[in-house]
Amino acid sequence: MHPGLYSRAREAPTIREIGRIVGLSSPASVVYHLDQMEQLGVIRRTERDGDGRGIALS
Protein backbone atom coordinates (compact mmCIF):
# COMPACT_ATOMS: atom_id res chain seq x y z
CA MET A 1 0.00 0.00 0.00
CA HIS A 2 1.27 3.47 -0.83
CA PRO A 3 2.46 5.29 2.31
CA GLY A 4 0.43 8.39 1.39
CA LEU A 5 -2.90 6.60 1.31
CA TYR A 6 -3.71 7.13 4.97
CA SER A 7 -2.96 10.12 7.09
CA ARG A 8 -1.87 9.87 10.68
CA ALA A 9 -5.54 10.20 11.65
CA ARG A 10 -6.23 7.05 9.57
CA GLU A 11 -8.43 8.93 7.12
CA ALA A 12 -8.66 7.90 3.49
CA PRO A 13 -7.16 10.45 1.07
CA THR A 14 -9.18 13.10 -0.70
CA ILE A 15 -9.89 12.93 -4.43
CA ARG A 16 -7.10 15.44 -5.06
CA GLU A 17 -4.67 13.51 -2.86
CA ILE A 18 -5.43 10.29 -4.75
CA GLY A 19 -4.80 12.11 -8.03
CA ARG A 20 -1.46 13.42 -6.81
CA ILE A 21 -0.41 9.97 -5.58
CA VAL A 22 -1.28 8.18 -8.85
CA GLY A 23 -0.26 10.99 -11.20
CA LEU A 24 -3.67 12.22 -12.38
CA SER A 25 -4.11 15.98 -12.52
CA SER A 26 -7.88 16.00 -13.06
CA PRO A 27 -10.19 15.20 -10.13
CA ALA A 28 -12.76 14.05 -12.71
CA SER A 29 -10.31 11.38 -13.88
CA VAL A 30 -9.91 10.16 -10.32
CA VAL A 31 -13.68 10.02 -9.83
CA TYR A 32 -14.05 8.11 -13.11
CA HIS A 33 -11.55 5.48 -11.99
CA LEU A 34 -13.12 5.24 -8.53
CA ASP A 35 -16.53 4.72 -10.19
CA GLN A 36 -15.06 1.92 -12.31
CA MET A 37 -13.47 0.24 -9.28
CA GLU A 38 -16.73 0.53 -7.34
CA GLN A 39 -18.67 -1.09 -10.20
CA LEU A 40 -16.14 -3.95 -10.27
CA GLY A 41 -16.56 -4.43 -6.52
CA VAL A 42 -12.95 -3.55 -5.69
CA ILE A 43 -13.90 -0.64 -3.42
CA ARG A 44 -16.95 0.62 -1.55
CA ARG A 45 -17.73 4.29 -1.12
CA THR A 46 -19.78 5.08 1.95
CA GLU A 47 -19.75 8.87 1.68
CA ARG A 48 -20.54 10.57 -1.59
CA ASP A 49 -19.81 14.14 -0.54
CA GLY A 50 -17.00 14.56 -3.07
CA ASP A 51 -13.97 14.51 -0.80
CA GLY A 52 -13.08 10.85 -1.35
CA ARG A 53 -12.79 10.01 2.33
CA GLY A 54 -15.55 7.38 2.30
CA ILE A 55 -13.52 4.77 0.37
CA ALA A 56 -12.95 1.25 1.66
CA LEU A 57 -11.49 -1.84 0.04
CA SER A 58 -14.11 -4.52 -0.54
C-alpha positions in Angstrom: 0.0 0.0 0.0 1.3 3.5 -0.8 2.5 5.3 2.3 0.4 8.4 1.4 -2.9 6.6 1.3 -3.7 7.1 5.0 -3.0 10.1 7.1 -1.9 9.9 10.7 -5.5 10.2 11.6 -6.2 7.0 9.6 -8.4 8.9 7.1 -8.7 7.9 3.5 -7.2 10.4 1.1 -9.2 13.1 -0.7 -9.9 12.9 -4.4 -7.1 15.4 -5.1 -4.7 13.5 -2.9 -5.4 10.3 -4.7 -4.8 12.1 -8.0 -1.5 13.4 -6.8 -0.4 10.0 -5.6 -1.3 8.2 -8.8 -0.3 11.0 -11.2 -3.7 12.2 -12.4 -4.1 16.0 -12.5 -7.9 16.0 -13.1 -10.2 15.2 -10.1 -12.8 14.1 -12.7 -10.3 11.4 -13.9 -9.9 10.2 -10.3 -13.7 10.0 -9.8 -14.0 8.1 -13.1 -11.5 5.5 -12.0 -13.1 5.2 -8.5 -16.5 4.7 -10.2 -15.1 1.9 -12.3 -13.5 0.2 -9.3 -16.7 0.5 -7.3 -18.7 -1.1 -10.2 -16.1 -3.9 -10.3 -16.6 -4.4 -6.5 -12.9 -3.5 -5.7 -13.9 -0.6 -3.4 -16.9 0.6 -1.6 -17.7 4.3 -1.1 -19.8 5.1 2.0 -19.8 8.9 1.7 -20.5 10.6 -1.6 -19.8 14.1 -0.5 -17.0 14.6 -3.1 -14.0 14.5 -0.8 -13.1 10.9 -1.3 -12.8 10.0 2.3 -15.5 7.4 2.3 -13.5 4.8 0.4 -13.0 1.2 1.7 -11.5 -1.8 0.0 -14.1 -4.5 -0.5 
